[in-house]
Amino acid sequence: MFTNHKIKSFTDANGLTVTIETGKLARQADGACIVKVGKMVLLATVVAAKEPRPGTNFFPLSVDYQEKFSSAGRIPGSFFKREGRISDPEILISRLIDRALRPLFPDNYTCDVQVLISLVSSDETILPDAYACLAASAAIAVSDVPMQEMISEVRIAKINGEFKINPTRQEMENAEMDFIIAATEKNIMMVEGEAKQCQESEVIDAIEKAHVAINTQIQAQKELWEMVGSPAKREVAAPYANEEIKNKITELAKDKIYEIAKAASAKHERSAAFKALSKEVKAHFEAIEDLPAEDLALVGDYFHKLEKEVIRNMMLDDKVRLDGRSYETVRPLAMEVDYLPSPHGSSLFTRGETQSLSTVTLGTPDDELLVESAAESKYQNFYLHYNFPPFSTGETKPMRGPGRREVGHGNLALRSLKQMLPSSDKFPYTMRIISDILESNGSSSMATVCAGSLAMMDAGVPMEKHVSGVAMGLISRTSDKKWCVLTDILGDEDHLGDMDFKVTGTRDGICGIQMDIKVDGLSMDVMRAAMEQARQGRLHILDAMYACMPAHRADYKPQTPRIHQMIIDKEFIGAVIGPGGKIIQEMQRETGTTINIEEVGNTGVIKIFSTNGDGMAAAVARIKGIVMVPEVGEEYEAVVKSIMPYGAFVEFLPGKQGLLHISEVSYKRLETLEGVLNEGDKINVKLVGTDPKTGKFKLSAKVLLPKPEGYVEREERAPREDRGPRDNNRGPRPERGPRPAPQGPVGGDVNEI
């Protein structure tokens, strides 16, 4: 039945067998492949519209990666018990694939293309994100969808000082470096990852080693393509062109574009000037009688291409940028901490026309973020939310919640800052960072890193070092092989440039990288130059950050919840929690604290969170009372729980009661405790002993009182066993007289005596 079923297998750098199959599943898609590694199976499909979407001047590519919970034998935890919209981790994987594929389609291709990748079988050791791009590229390779080159991705990690390609989940727990790298057979296209302060040379080494492994995967795709008959790609019709109109626009606008570009004006002034010139050029052609509509439609596109060409040539030939800076100059910096009075930490970071207002909130383990995937469900105690409101670029747009861009930018900042997080024993808080972008003109994600680091220091987070970030750009010209690397790029430089390269780190090394290449043939020489220029820019920003906030606060702010940690024996955990959580809930309610208990080995680790010192002290005292072992001879403040004819039962430690006998209340002989003690009274007692048989506590209050003058201590009667044997030869018992007759009526209740 499956006559076109083709299989190609190869062995990867770890000795694992990777299998690519096509022709059996999803046969109505334009292309479909499955990739198998161990028990992990990915299904990738691609479908492309046959005709361009009318009026579209961009490439409408959509990439979605989703993990089916059934792949790991799990049921989703949502109310509907089905997979819903893709999660943030799935969005991040989708972005990795999208960024690698998008530059490889023809510039004038505007048909809708949808790539879907599903994890349909999970493996407890194999990380699927490292193979998702391989599956997507293979599906496109066996289709007629016109992607110009095959591509693949691998994860490269440094573990125990050695590089490893596509390591297992377990191996990644000890990784010092974690990069996902995408490349074609010849060119690096995308790099993203994090590291524990690695050096620039290590990044170059990792990229080169990853490229070797990627070429093995591309060769397997080529062989599969040949096995299915080397399907030809769809022809992409050349766009309609009119050289006469193009030349006329150059004549009308080239010099004026150059003047605007070299004026070193602010973003909005420059944008307004370009828009006015564009309208002027369009008006010129609109005034021409009988100009065909298809020619008039070319005007805007030709103008923007000319604008891009003039600006790029100005940068390469005049060595000047749109705002007048040199290639290596970072825009003016302004920063301050403790900007907002109520948050636990805050900062305002401004670099040129990009600004981030960031806050830090320190919470309890109850505030941890649940992150679910098909393979695992875990809690995260550090997370960052990046917000990009429309006013930051002077626009009006509907607020639809965070999009993929916000998720991606926030993740890059998160991965960078977490490298400097202290260990949980030094910093047991859950931490949330919010970065609100108030202005944007390039590299707001790097502003988030800087602002986040300052806000963390302001909150008193015991970070050893600041982390900063800088975005680099590239302008290159194929005609004469001329190129330049730009430090701290503007938004316009990002749009018209050939590379977007973000690098974060400390003074001692790199913490995070995100790089997208838009051109073919990026050499390692260009990469090395960009890395060194990024290091200089990063250090320049770090100097300003240390001048603003040299080190973290010595203490947390007054509004920050304080933590008191206690270690108790494992056997007392249940006593602290109480039946159904009754005791711990009561303590939290009465003391205004948050109490978290975790079993660690043979101990219980208790963390008490509170902004109120008295409440903290009360909670600590109550827990100590529960876990404390009473000691004979110790004094306690007891609370009377109940009154009996023979004494009072008192609670001298939480959950521990004893009898205060009536004879131990006072040196005076008391017939009753009425008027002496009442329920709820507090009284100081001393633990004078315990019953060896029953374990009951013997308490005394009178031993804590001064003895009355002339008081003679009554000799305590010895126990039966210490009084010697009974004398059974005491002689006959004297005879008793007759018993008196009972008084009153005969009979009565059987319980009467």
C-alpha positions, 0 to 999 in steps of 0.5 A: 500500500505504501509504495513510496515509503522510503527510509534513510538512517545514519549514525550521529556523533553519539553513536545513536541511530537517526532514522528519517522516513517519508511516504507513509504518514500524512500523504496529502501534505505537500511533504511529510517526514518522521524522525526517530531517535530511540523511542523519540518520534517527530512528525513534520509536515509542510503545506504551501498555498499554490498562489500568493496571497493578494497584496502581500509584500512579506513571506507568510511562513508559520511554524508550530512545534507541539508536544502531544502529552500522549507521547509520554503516556500522560493526560494534559492537566487542563480543564479540557484535558486536551492540548490547547494553544502551544506553551512558551517552551513550544513557542521557543522551539517553534522560533528556533525552527522559523528563524532557521528556515525563513531566510532560505526561501526566495525573496519574492515568494509570498505564498502561505507556507505552514510547517507543523512539527509534532512530538508523537512519541517521547523518550526519557533521555532524548531531547526533541528540540535538537531534532525538530529542525531536521524533521522540518527541513526533511519534510520540505526537502521531499516536497516541491515547496521552493526552499533553496537549501536544506538545513538542520540544527544540533545542540552542542553542549560543553560537559565536564570540559568536553563538547558533545553533540545532542547530549541526553537530558541527564547529561545536560544537568551538568552542562557548562554551555548549551547552544542550538546551532542551525546551518546549511551545508556551507553557512551558519544561519542561527545560534542561540544558547547560554553559558556559564561565562564562556570565552569568545574562542569557545563559541567559535569552536562550538560553532565549527564542531556543530557545523560538522555534525549538521553536514552529516544530517544534511547529507542524509536529507539529500540521500532521502531526496534522491530516494523519493525521486529528486522532486523538483521545486515549484517555479517562483515567478519573477516579480513584475518589474519596470526598470524605467520607473526604478531609474526615475525613482533613483533620479528623484530620491537618491540624493535626498535619501542620502541627505536624510540618512546623514543628518544624524537625526532622531528616530521619529524625525528621520522616519517622518522625513523618509515618509514625506519623501516617499509621499513626494515620489509617489505623488510624482507618479500619481500625476502621470496620466494613464500610468498602469496600476501595476507600475504605480504599485512598484513605487513604494517597493522600489523606494524602500529598496533604494533607501536600504541601498543608499544607507548601507553604502553610506555606512560602508563608504562614509563610515558613519551611521544613521545617528552619527555614531562610529561603528563601535560606539554605544549610545548614551546611557542613563540608569538608576535603581530604587526607582519605584518605592514599593517593589522589592527591587526596581531600575530604569535603564535607558540607552539612546531611544530604548528604555526598560523599566524593570521590577523584581518581586521576591516570593515564596515556594508557593509562587513557583511557576509550573512548567509542563511538557510531554516528558516532565512537569517541573516547578521554576523558581525564577522567571522573567516576563517581557512586555512590549506595549505599542506606545513604546514605538509610538503606535496604536495596536490592540493589546492581545497579550504576549506574542512570540516575540515577547516570549523569545526576548524574555527567554533570552534575558532569563537565560542570561541572568540566571547564570549569576543566580546564587544557590538556593541555600543562599537565596531560597526565594522565588523571583519574578522579573518584569521588564516593561519596554517604555521606548524602543529603537533597537535591542530592547531585549539587551536593555532588559538584561541590563535593567534586570541585573540592576533591579536584582542588585537593588532587591538585595539578590546576592549576585556576584556580578552584573550581567549586561548585553549588547546587540551587534549588526552587520552591513556587507556588500557582495560587489567588493566584499566590504563589510562592517560590524555595528555595535548597539544597533538601531531598529533601522539598522536591524531591518536593513542589516545582514545580521542580528547578533545579541551577546550578554555576559559579565566582565569574565565571560559570555552568558547568552547568545542569540544570532540570526544571519540574513546573508550567505557566506558569513566567514569566521573572520567576520564572526570573530570580529563581531565577537570581539567588538561585542565584548568591548561594547558589553564591558563599556555598559558594565562599567556604567552599571557598576558606577550606578550599583557597585554591588547588591544591597547588604540587606533586603528592603523593609517590604521584602518578605524575610525568611527563617529556615529551620531544620527538624527531624523527619518524624516531626513533619507530620506534627507541624502540618497537623491532621489535614494541614490543620496546625500549619494553616492555623499558624499561618492564619494567626501569625500572618506568615507563609510556611513551607515544609520540604522533606530532604533526606532524614530531615524536614526543611521549614521556611517561614516567610513574613514581612512582620517580625513579630509574626515571624517570631511567633511562628518560630516559637510555635514550631519550636514548641511542636518539635521540642522534646520536653526536658525535666527541670525546664520551666514553661509557660502553660495554658490551662485547658481544663479544670478537674476536682483533682487539678488542672490539665495544662498545655506547656508546649504546642500539642503537649499537655500534663496534669498540674495536680491540685497539690502542686498549684500552691503551698497552701492546701486547696480543696478546689481550684475554683477562683484559683485557676480558670480555663485559658489562664497562663501559668508558669510551670516546671516539668518535675518528672515523667511517669516511667510507665505511662510517660505522662508529664508531672508538672508543678507550679508551686516549686517556682513560688517562694516557700512560706516562712516555717513551711515544712516539706511533707515527706514523700511516701515511698513507692510500694516496692520500696516499702518492704514486704507486708507484715502478714502476722499482725494478729486477729482483726478486732471484732466489729459491732453490728452495722447501723440500719440504712437510713431512708427508703429501701431501694433506689437507683442502682447506680447510687452507692 
